[in-house]
Amino acid sequence: MKVYAVGGSVRDELLGRPVTDRDWVVVGATPEEMASRGFRAVGADFPVFLHPETHEEYALARTERKTAPGHRGFVVHAEPSVTLEEDLRRRDLTINAMARAEDGTLVDPYGGASDLRRGILRHVSEAFAEDPVRILRVARFAARLDFAVAPETLQLMRGMVKAGEADHLVPERVWQEIARGLQEPHPARMLAVLRDCGALERVLPEIDATVSAQGQGLVAARLRAAAAPGLAVRFALLTVGLEVPAVTALCERLNAPGECRDLATLAARERAAVEGAGILGPDALLGLLERTDAFRRPERLWRLMDVCDCDLAARGLSRRVPRETIEAARKAALAVDAAAVARESPRSVAAAIHAARAARIQSALAARAASG
């Protein structure tokens, strides 16, 4: 029985990046032997065990055989005769197919260390084509590391898309990989890779149409402008240019989380109003605040303003969202005693509160203008 650290921890260690958790492969062991050493079985599809003390995952070395389309159609073979090299061969990329022995020796049968130094994402074997999720993973690693995709790997990915493999991806897995890629340092690289192999049109047709209409450079510039605003803002930036029905359809198909769905829809509906808020009158400003629910949930409006600022910057415009003006209007409206207004106008409460808030906003804007 031999134990090796594998995959991401070895890759990140060679890159000089922090290693937060490790995966392990066990060669030459049986499930019974693992159990006798105190490991707890947790794998449903193949033998994976939790270490009795560290609770890290230890998987028995295994091979896989494709039996059906999609990323779930596999039969797993795990037994003591499976070698480390065979286990590593089933992995997606050479940079993820390295192992570290207990004595520190690097096991690198497929040239992963060389590809790391050269900044290349290369598939390990033709078995790559058996799992369409790997298309998304390559794009995500491009977004993380800003590496180039090897020409032969890109060609293989194109063949997979042409063969319809990408059509078997389940929406939940698509969202998982896209969401992770959007949060990487180079999210635009993910879109470029997916578009280059033809997968963007299959998994995100709305976004592919947007890129075609607006240009890949503008879409990439929006994502670059979002330095560290969070997933919801970057997803909303990805959908800029789509109408509300298209955003709704995209979010429903991907089963996007509520925060992302909400902000993307809000941006599609209100982006023009926010970007032009500097010329809005008191009543229009109040309408914007009401439509964005800014009195109860101001953070929604703040994130929407982040989206708009990134969009303006990407288009090379010098103006930015007039945040101070919008916030001054919000605070002025909040200063209205709604309960008192309601007591004075019991038959038209909503209209009376709206009028009182608009008047307060007008006064606040006049005061700001007077003060220079």
VENMO-V892569 format. One line per field, one symbol per residue. ss: DSSP state (H for helix, E for strand, L for the rest). phi: phi as a letter, one per 40 degrees, with the letter a starting at -180 (. if undefined). burial: b if it has 9 or more other ideal C-beta (glycine too) atoms within 8 Angstrom, else e. Layout:
BEGIN
ss: ???
phi: ???
burial: ???
END
This chain:
BEGIN
ss: LEEEEELHHHHHHHHLLLLLLLEEEEELLLHHHHHHLLLEELLLLLLEEELLLLLLEEEELEEEEELLLLLLLEEEEELLLLLHHHHHHLLLEHHHLLEEELLLLEELLLLHHHHHHHLEELELLHHHHHLLHHHHHHHHHHHHHLLEELHHHHHHHHHHHHLLHHHHLLHHHHHHHHHHHHLLLLHHHHHHHHHHHLHHHHHLHHHHHHHHHHLHHHHHHHHHHLLLLLHHHHHHHHLLLLLHHHHHHHHHHHLLLHHHHHHHHHHHHHHHHHHLHHHLLHHHHHHHHHHLLLLLLHHHHHHHHHHHHHHHHHLLLLLLLLHHHHHHHHHHHHLLLHHHHHHHLLLLHHHHHHHHHHHHHHHHHHHHHHLL
phi: .bbbcbgdccdccccgccbcabbbbbbgbbdccccccgcbcbcccacbbbccbcgccbbcdabbbcbacgcbcbbcbbadccccccccccccbdcbbbbbcccgccbbcbgcccccccgbbbccaccdccbcdcdccdccccccbfcccddccccccccccccgccccccdccdcdcccccccccbcccccccccccgcccccbccccccccccgccccccccccccachcdcccccccdhccddcccccccccfccdcccccccccccbdccccbccbccdccccccccccfcccbcccccccccdccccccccgcccbccdcccccccccccccccccccccbccacccccccccccccccccccccccg
burial: ebbbbbbebbbbbbeeeeeeeebbbbbebebebbbeeebebebeebbbbbbeeeebbbbbbbbbeeeeebbeebebbbeeebebebbbbbbbbbbbbbbbbeeeebbbebebbebbeebbbbbbeebbbebbbbbbbbbbbbbbbbbebbeebbebbbbbbeeebbebbebebbbebbbbbbebebbbbbbbbbbebbbbebbbebbbebbeeeebebbbbbbebbeebebbbbbbbbbbebebebbbbbbeebebeeebbbbbbbbbebbebbbebeebebebbbebbbebebbeebebbebbbbbbbbbbbbeeeeeebeeebbebbbbbbeebeeeebbeebeeebeebbbebbbbbbbbbbeebeeee
END
